[in-house]
Amino acid sequence: MKKLSTKEIESHLSLLKGWKGINNTLLIKYKLSSFMEVMSFANLVSDRSEKLDHHPKIIIDYDTIVFELTTHSEGGITSLDIQLANFIHETYNELFITEQ
C-alpha cells in the first residue's frame, strides 16, 4: 500500500463533502441528534473497519463523532483511508441526510 500524493488526495476530497486532509490524516466531524445515533454509527464503521483490517481513530462526545483516518505504516493517507472515508461518507448520507 503506497501513500497517496497530495494531488490524488485532493481529487478524492473533492468528492467527500466535509472531509479535510490535515497533517497526513483525513478528518471529519459529525453532529448527530443523540448519543445512541453516534454509537450506532460508530458500530457500523467499526464493523467495516474490521473487514478492511484498517482502524480509524474515533472520538465520541455525546452527540458528536470525529473520524481520523491515516495509514501509520505508510506515514500518510493511502487507498485504504479513502475506502473507509467513502464508506463513512455514504453511510452518513444514507442514514442521516433527509431530502428536503
Residue pairs with C-beta under 8 A, 6 or more apart in sequence:
1 71
1 73
1 74
1 78
1 79
1 80
2 74
2 78
3 71
3 74
3 75
3 76
3 77
3 78
4 12
4 76
4 77
4 78
4 79
4 82
9 21
9 26
9 77
10 21
12 82
12 85
13 19
13 20
13 21
13 26
16 26
16 28
16 85
16 86
16 89
17 89
18 28
18 89
19 26
19 27
19 28
19 85
19 89
20 26
20 27
20 28
21 27
21 77
24 70
24 75
24 76
24 77
25 68
25 69
25 70
25 77
26 67
26 68
26 69
26 70
26 77
26 81
26 82
26 85
27 66
27 67
27 68
27 69
28 66
28 67
28 85
28 88
28 89
29 64
29 65
29 66
30 41
30 64
30 65
30 66
30 92
30 96
31 63
31 64
32 38
32 41
32 63
32 64
32 65
32 96
33 63
34 63
35 62
35 63
37 63
37 96
38 60
38 62
38 63
38 64
38 65
39 60
41 65
41 91
41 92
41 95
41 96
42 58
42 60
42 65
44 91
45 56
45 58
45 67
45 84
45 87
45 88
45 91
46 55
46 58
48 84
48 87
49 55
49 56
49 84
52 80
52 83
52 84
54 71
54 80
54 81
54 83
54 84
56 67
56 68
56 69
56 84
57 66
57 67
57 68
57 69
58 65
58 66
58 67
58 68
59 65
59 66
59 68
67 85
67 88
69 77
69 81
69 84
69 85
70 76
70 77
70 81
71 77
71 78
71 80
71 81
